[in-house]
Amino acid sequence: MDTKKSFTVKEATVKLMQFCAYRDRTHKEVEEKLRSMNMIPEAQQQIIIQLMQENFLNEERFAKSFARGKFRIKKWGKRRITNELKLRGISPRNIQTGLKEISEADYLLTFHEISEKKWESIKETSVIKKKKKLVDYLQYRGWESQLIFEKANELADQND
């Protein structure tokens, strides 16, 4: 016996408005939530359209706030932000719009700060091993390879 609660379109719409008001959501998250509520595809479409019309669901806004937040708080590079947005089903156009929220000056300043801080924290006597640890760390965080290698070489040269 399936005891899952069933919702009317109106109830589901209100529930999803609250879900989207709590924080920005992607279409994918909203669709998963509607599926978990056992809504039929026609009702799902109707609810999604209403959420978009009333600006509860806005992927461009999601991409912008996601990019700003992950850059400012987690110090992620553009590659990692782009990949995470792709995983969430965000369109390439909205990904580009989101990345524009990060100023080039702030981006480079943050990159240099975290690179230098990480370099200082690596307890390794071999410069080659130290460079590798720095490169791995920055690549995992999604910074561009060209930036990483230039910075790693610059920091290693200072240690010679």
C-alpha positions in Angstrom: 0.0 0.0 0.0 1.5 3.3 -1.1 0.9 6.0 1.6 2.5 8.8 -0.3 0.5 12.0 0.1 -1.0 13.3 -3.2 -1.2 17.0 -3.9 -3.5 19.1 -5.9 -1.9 21.4 -8.5 -2.6 24.4 -6.3 -1.1 22.7 -3.2 2.0 21.6 -5.1 2.4 25.1 -6.6 2.3 26.7 -3.1 4.7 24.1 -1.8 7.1 24.8 -4.7 6.8 28.5 -4.3 8.1 28.1 -0.8 10.8 25.7 -2.0 12.0 28.3 -4.5 11.7 31.3 -2.2 14.0 29.6 0.4 16.9 29.8 -2.1 17.3 30.0 -5.8 16.7 26.6 -7.5 17.4 25.1 -10.9 14.7 23.7 -13.2 16.2 20.3 -12.5 15.7 20.6 -8.7 12.1 21.7 -9.2 11.4 18.8 -11.6 12.9 16.3 -9.2 10.8 17.8 -6.4 7.6 17.6 -8.5 8.4 14.0 -9.4 8.9 13.1 -5.8 5.4 14.6 -5.1 4.0 12.2 -7.8 2.8 15.0 -10.0 1.8 14.1 -13.6 3.9 15.6 -16.4 1.1 18.0 -17.4 0.8 19.4 -13.9 4.6 19.6 -13.6 4.7 21.8 -16.8 1.9 24.0 -15.6 3.6 24.5 -12.2 7.0 25.2 -13.7 5.5 27.8 -16.1 3.7 29.5 -13.3 6.9 29.6 -11.1 8.8 31.1 -14.0 6.1 33.7 -14.7 6.0 34.8 -11.1 9.8 34.8 -11.0 10.2 32.1 -8.3 12.2 30.1 -10.9 14.9 32.0 -12.7 17.9 30.1 -14.0 19.9 33.3 -14.9 19.5 34.5 -11.3 20.5 31.1 -10.0 23.6 31.0 -12.2 24.6 34.6 -11.0 24.1 33.9 -7.3 25.8 30.5 -7.6 28.9 31.9 -9.4 29.2 34.8 -6.9 28.8 32.6 -3.9 31.1 29.8 -4.9 33.8 32.3 -5.9 33.5 34.5 -2.8 32.9 31.9 -0.2 34.6 28.7 -1.5 37.2 30.5 -3.7 36.4 28.3 -6.7 37.8 29.1 -10.1 35.7 29.6 -13.2 36.3 26.0 -14.5 34.9 24.4 -11.3 31.9 26.9 -11.3 31.2 26.1 -15.0 31.3 22.4 -14.4 29.1 22.5 -11.4 26.5 24.7 -13.2 26.6 22.2 -16.2 25.9 19.3 -13.8 22.9 21.3 -12.6 21.5 21.6 -16.1 22.2 25.3 -16.6 22.4 26.5 -20.2 25.7 27.7 -21.6 24.3 31.2 -22.0 23.3 31.4 -18.3 26.6 30.0 -17.3 28.4 32.8 -19.2 26.0 35.4 -17.6 26.8 33.9 -14.1 30.6 34.1 -14.7 30.3 37.8 -15.6 29.3 38.4 -12.0 33.0 37.9 -11.0 35.2 40.9 -11.8 38.5 40.1 -13.5 40.4 42.1 -10.9 38.8 40.3 -7.9 39.3 37.0 -9.7 43.0 37.5 -10.2 43.5 39.0 -6.7 41.8 36.0 -5.1 43.8 33.6 -7.2 47.1 35.2 -6.1 46.0 35.3 -2.5 45.0 31.7 -2.2 48.0 30.5 -4.3 50.5 32.3 -2.0 48.7 31.2 1.2 48.6 27.6 0.0 52.3 27.8 -1.1 53.3 29.0 2.4 51.2 26.2 4.1 52.8 23.3 2.1 55.3 21.6 4.4 57.5 20.1 1.7 61.3 20.4 1.3 61.3 19.4 -2.4 60.3 22.4 -4.6 59.1 20.0 -7.3 56.8 18.2 -4.8 55.6 21.5 -3.4 54.8 22.8 -6.9 52.8 19.6 -7.6 50.8 19.9 -4.4 50.0 23.6 -5.2 49.0 22.7 -8.8 46.8 19.8 -7.7 45.1 22.0 -5.1 44.4 24.9 -7.5 43.2 22.5 -10.3 40.8 20.8 -7.9 39.4 24.3 -7.0 38.8 24.9 -10.8 41.4 27.5 -11.6 42.7 27.7 -15.2 45.9 25.7 -16.0 47.7 28.6 -17.5 47.3 30.8 -14.4 48.3 27.9 -12.2 51.5 27.0 -14.0 52.6 30.6 -14.2 52.0 31.1 -10.5 53.6 27.8 -9.5 56.7 28.7 -11.5 56.8 32.2 -10.1 56.6 30.9 -6.5 59.2 28.2 -7.1 61.6 30.7 -8.6 61.3 32.9 -5.5 62.4 29.9 -3.4 65.5 29.2 -5.4 
